[in-house]
Amino acid sequence: MIHQANYKFLASEPGPKVITEAVKLYGTREIVGKQHSAEILYWAKELGMEKTYTNDEIPWCGLFIAIVVKRAGFNPVVNPLWARNWANFGTPQKVAMLGDILVFTRPGGGGHVGLYVGEDATCYHVLGGNQSNMTNTTRILKSRCIAIRRCPWRVAQPANVRVIQLSANGKISENEA
């Protein structure tokens, strides 16, 4: 269930399937410390990555996108835990729209990956995993985005794939962990 007021509209979006699958996982939390989220570890098992992904202290934004993409009927990228590898998924785009995969740089190196659900003048609104140790939606500066990728639709792009303008409410994420 989506608790953030700005994003409740996502619960009634009919597609794209990556969004409907991601919404089902909204609110999933990592367990900080020696215990680990059974749900997040199950995603790794479902993806055949349980030997590589052994605890939720390992960054899991790429794991979240991989499970959403798989459940939506697409093949995840090779080594999906490396967020920047998602720059190789689907087809490149110049304009982000609902359900697109956004790849970001992170301060100090590395990357982050999530799904476009909207934007304001300076930020993309990103539904992703491992954002404050959970699956939620946060604002990330557009200037940090290094790739916009669209799912490789087999038949036709869903009719509701579009640019979504949102108000600039909420803090801007500086470190998605």
Buried (B, 14 or more C-beta within 10 A) or exposed (E): EBEBEBBEEBEEBEBBBBBBBBBEBBEBBBBEEEEBBEBBBEBBEEBEBEEEBEBBEBBBBBBBBBBBBBBBEBEBBEBBBBBBBBBEBBEEBEEBBBBBBBBBBBEEEBBBBBBBBBBBEEBBBBBBBBBEBBBBBBBBBBEBBEBBBBBEEEEEEBEBBEEBEBEEEBEEBEEBB
